[in-house]
Structure formats: C-alpha cells, structure tokens
Amino acid sequence: MFPDAKPSEFLTALRTWTQKIRAGELSARIPDCSQQDLSELSQDINFVAEMLESLSRDAEIQLQRHTEHIARKNKSQKTLYDVVTSINMSRNVHELLTRFLHTMTELVNAHRAAVYLETKNSTFSLIAETGIAMAARDEFPYLPENTRGSDEERVIPIKVIPCPDQVSEENAERDKLSILIIPLQYRGKVLGVYNLYIDGDQLKRDGEYEELFTSMGRHLGIAVEKARLDEEANALSIMRERTNIANELHDSLAQTLASIKYQVRVLDETIHQEDEAATWQELERIESTIDEAHTELRTLIAHFRMPIGEYGLTVSVEQVIERFKQDSDDIQVYLQKEWPDTTLPPQTELQVLRVIQEALTNARKHSEAGTVRVLMRGNEDGHYTVLVEDDGIGMTDLQNQDPAGEHVGISIMQDRANRIGGTLTVEGEPGEGVQVRFEFDYLPGELQGDIQHEMV
C-alpha cells in the first residue's frame, strides 16, 4: 500500500501487475492506494483480476473433466472396436464372452462377475465367472425386465439393482454393492446376460459406460446368434452330406451290386443248362462287375469323385447304356442325342447322369419291357429335356408288385432334379409303359447361387 502515491507510481504498479498477468501469474494484485480515485480504480482492477483467476480455475477444471471424458470415450470406442474385431475373428463364442467378461470387470472395477447363455429349454447356463463364490454357482442369473416380446427393433437397456443381502454379507468389508445387468440381445430377445457386482454408485460416477455396455451387449448378442446359426447350418450341412452320400451309394455301388445279383441269377440258369462255355462267360462278367464295384467303392471312400469322364456327359451316358445292354440281353435300348455342345456345371451333369442311371435300373427291374428309349435334348435357349421311356407293364402294375421301399429311387431322382432347379415327372398307364421326364434350364455364365453349394 502506498498512501501518498502519485499517478506515476500507480501507473508503474499497474504496469507491473499487467506484466505479471501476461506471464500467467493470475494471483497478482495492485496495492491499495489512499487517493480515492486511484483506490477505487485499483479495487476494480483487483476485482477483475479475481474474476479472471476464478474463470481460469473453472476453465482448467472443465478442461480436465473434458479430457477425462474424451479419455473414457476413447477407451469405450477402443473396447467396442475390440468387440467387433473379436466377433469377426473368434470361432468360439464361449471364449469371446469370457474375454469381455474380464474387460467389463476392469472397466467398472467389479468385485464379482458372471456371464450366462440361454439354453434350448429356456434356462440359463453359466459360461464364465470371476470372483464368484462356489455357493453362488447354482444360482439363477439376474435378468432384465420384460425380456419377452415380439418387437425386433426395441433395445433392452442395462439395469442396476441392489445386491441381495446374502452377497453383501459375504463382502462385509465393502460398502453396499449393486448388480449391473447387461443383456446379450438380438432383435429384441435376450440370448444371455452379464451380471457385474459393482460399488453402489460406480455407474453414476462413470455414466458414459451405460451406452458402451448396451452396445457391447448388442454386438455380443449378434455373435451368440451367429454362433447358433453356424451350428444349425453345420448340422444341416452334415445331414445333406449324409443324404448325398446315401444317394451316391444307391446310384453307383448299389446299382452295381444289383447288377451282380442279376448276373448270379443268370449264372444259376446257365449252370442248370450244363453249358460250360456260357457258364465261364457269365463268371467272367460277374468278375468284371465285382472289379467295377470295388473300384467304385474305393473312389467313393477315398475321393468321393464324380463319375463324369474327361469326355463329358454324353460319353458317360453312352457307357451307362452299354452296361445296361450287357445286364439286360432281352431289352433293346436306343439313345437319341439332340444335346448341344455346351459345357454344363460338373454337378449338373452328375445329376443328369444319375437320373438316367436310376430310370434305366427301374426299367430293368420292374418294367418287363422289350424296348427302352433314352432321349437327350437341349436348345439354344438353355432348356434341356431328358426322357427315359419303356413299353413295359406300366406304373399301376409296378406299384402293386413292388415290395415296400422299392420306390426310393424315384424320390432320389426327384431330389436330384430339385437340386438344380429342374422338374421330374413319372407317368405310366397300365400296359402302356412308364415315362420319366426330367427338365431343367441353364444358360452359360448364369449364376447358380445356392444350388451349387448344395450339390456334392
């Protein structure tokens, strides 16, 4: 304080104060002055200085809070990014849920944590835990309210409930705990749940985590649903594979064994006729067929290869017909080819070959026909027709005479037609023979989509 300060001295003090303020010393003040005018001015300046210092402190506090908020946001985004990345890379949903159980535990300093998944009978099974006493293992999880509903767009929020007294007593050294419930949700359904045992006000202090946990629950719910769909698709794939293998066995090895059975019957008749030359001829034919069956079996077991030769479908059909002629001396077979010089997908050619094979086998076994005609026709529009017809006893008599289970070949033919988007019809009147018509469309370069994936 300078009581008799002159204006020049006051200006010097003011200049010194200004320099300190500019240097960041916001606590600097101007000494009081005895002169009334200068005293009021110094008080006003010091008041401004106090306000400036207060604003600076508030700004620093706000900056610190904003920095902490940004840090939490960055941490939340990184965590969410880790969830999305792990979902794309992980092959085991249990390991994925366990990993983020520990991540969530660290985010809110949870004292206990567990994750459960819904089972097929609408109960929940414990997948992973941390810090949970053995006595709590058999307890049911804490679920969000209103978990049932049909609204696929709704988002089920996280929830915080008071911790039961039993658990609180086990943690007597701690303050009252709360349970954070994070649903694993997909399209409005709860597929699982995280239970985190946290301090009572933890989530209030870290409010940004509410949005993070909701997002994590939704993303992990997608992972759970994806795992279930993959499991169902794998089971369906196995069923299809088994069906395809059964069909291939029926249409290849089973046909060869049926041929052997027919040849053995012919051999029996030849032996009774005491024709030694014919007997040896039939034995050689049986031996050749057995070798063929052995080759087919080894191919199916080792490689499961398609029986289409390097010369294509029509040559393979000719080979099938030639074999039919050898096994059916009393049936005349005629092949009419109006097939364009177009390369079909290998799997499509396989289905065509197998349908012709099965139709010829049925004709030999059931028709009592004298003539069988095979027509293969296609046009530039990509429409293909395969026709196998005989002049035998017809469909009605066939159905009456067949033992149970003989019509499995017809259902397999229809299944093969469906696989490539075609249609198959079997018609026959009593005494007028049977006609098998197989039609499908294919244009070079067109996408076959799921059809190709379903075929073997």
C-alpha angles and dihedrals in degrees: 000000000000111000100189096035117159122221090255091056091048090051090051090052090046091051091050091050091049092052091050092049091049088050090056098257095134093169091069116119137186114246116249117265128212095217108093098224094046091042093056091046093050091049091051091049092048090049089054089048091053091049090048091050091048092049090049091053091048091048091050091050091048091047091051091049092047091049090051090047091051090047091053091046091051090048090049092049091048090050092049090047089052089052093052093044093047092049090056093046104034120095096184117062092194092058089046093053091045092052094053092043087069091042092055091044091057094045094060099022091242116192093208134014140177138173125210134189128208114247129213093268092055094257126119127245125203110244104174140348143184127200094357117140118239091246090062096055095089095047121111117251122254108251133198118256123263095020092162123078145106100240103114093184098056121106116218108220126222116257138208120208132175114269115250116258092244092062092041090054089054087057099043092146091063133067121259110302130217130205118234110208115203113182121213096221139181124180094341095313127112110230096171143339143227118218114198120184105213140165111281097253099030096108092046090055091048100037093157090071092068092075091041095053092047090053092046090051091052095047093046088047088058089051091052092049091047091052091051093048090048090051092050092046090050091051090049090048090053090050091050091047091052090048091049092049090049090050092049091049090049094048098042119020095025090052091051092049089049088052090052090051090053092047091050089055090051090048090053090054091046092052091052088053088056091227103151096185093050090045092056090047091054091046090053090049091050091048090051092050092049089053088051091050090050091051092049092049093050090048093050094047099041104036111355087222126179115254094230110122126222090263094062140240102317093054090049090051090051090053091050091051092047090054090048089054091053092052095042111045092166095055124076115215126200124190119201115189122196092153119144121235092255127135110231123197109278092242092052090052089050092055092048092050093048093049091052090046093052094044091053091048092052090049092052095045102040116012103071083209128163096204135032124188125199117196123188114186135168137164140205091264090068097252114139130190129189116190125186114179136165138189096231136122096299138236102295095055089045092056093047094049100043119098117230114291098025093112094065088102092062092052090049090052090052090049091052091051091050092053093065095037095258135129131236127196128183117199134171139152123209109279094003101087132239130286123201113194121188119183132176141155129233133164120192111260097015116136114253095194117184092357092077092049093052095052126086 
